[in-house]
Amino acid sequence: MVRRNPTRMDYYKKFQELIEEYHSGVKNVDVFFEELVALAQDLNEEEKWAISKRLDEESLTIFDMLPKPQIKLSWEEKKQVKEIARELLDALKAERLVLDWRKQQKTRAAVQLTIEKTLDRLPKIYTTELYRQKCDVIYQHIYDAYYGDGKSIYG
């Protein structure tokens, strides 16, 4: 789950904490089970949210990376960022994530340029420094998650 959407690291950490507390004897089986169920419900709520926003898991990951953790967006800005996330992923998959794209500087640069051009349309709340950070984070995610020729961790 974290590999597919790195912004869900908090869920993973919470899960690890629950396991450690259980193994150390801090929590009994009943409390552990209740907290595990609550964590699963939180995950289900996040899934429902993504579905309600009409984002598949891939687009949701990109969307999640753009505002988290620093930025509070208005409803209109969220809508704009959601559309940018979807457009970015569509453009990359259609034109840039070709067979062995990670092996050649030219194709890696084309992916980076597509990310930069698309994210350049982010709302004004994104400073130049934040824009650069988001470009780098998104590029690293794309590099790690998409192998090329339609293959990815989502397949």
Secondary structure as the mmCIF struct_conf table of DSSP 4:
data_model
#
loop_
_struct_conf.conf_type_id
_struct_conf.id
_struct_conf.beg_label_comp_id
_struct_conf.beg_label_asym_id
_struct_conf.beg_label_seq_id
_struct_conf.end_label_comp_id
_struct_conf.end_label_asym_id
_struct_conf.end_label_seq_id
TURN_TY1_P TURN_TY1_P1 VAL A 2 ARG A 4
HELX_RH_3T_P HELX_RH_3T_P1 PRO A 6 ARG A 8
HELX_RH_AL_P HELX_RH_AL_P1 MET A 9 HIS A 23
TURN_TY1_P TURN_TY1_P2 SER A 24 GLY A 25
BEND BEND1 VAL A 26 LYS A 27
HELX_RH_AL_P HELX_RH_AL_P2 VAL A 29 SER A 52
TURN_TY1_P TURN_TY1_P3 LYS A 53 ARG A 54
HELX_RH_AL_P HELX_RH_AL_P3 GLU A 57 MET A 65
TURN_TY1_P TURN_TY1_P4 LEU A 66 GLN A 70
HELX_RH_AL_P HELX_RH_AL_P4 TRP A 75 ALA A 91
HELX_RH_PI_P HELX_RH_PI_P1 LEU A 92 ARG A 96
TURN_TY1_P TURN_TY1_P5 LEU A 99 ASP A 100
HELX_RH_3T_P HELX_RH_3T_P2 TRP A 101 LYS A 103
HELX_RH_AL_P HELX_RH_AL_P5 GLN A 105 LEU A 119
TURN_TY1_P TURN_TY1_P6 ASP A 120 ARG A 121
BEND BEND2 LEU A 122 LEU A 122
TURN_TY1_P TURN_TY1_P7 LYS A 124 ILE A 125
BEND BEND3 TYR A 126 TYR A 126
HELX_RH_AL_P HELX_RH_AL_P6 THR A 128 ALA A 145
STRN STRN1 TYR A 146 GLY A 148
TURN_TY1_P TURN_TY1_P8 ASP A 149 GLY A 150
STRN STRN2 LYS A 151 SER A 152
TURN_TY1_P TURN_TY1_P9 ILE A 153 TYR A 154
#
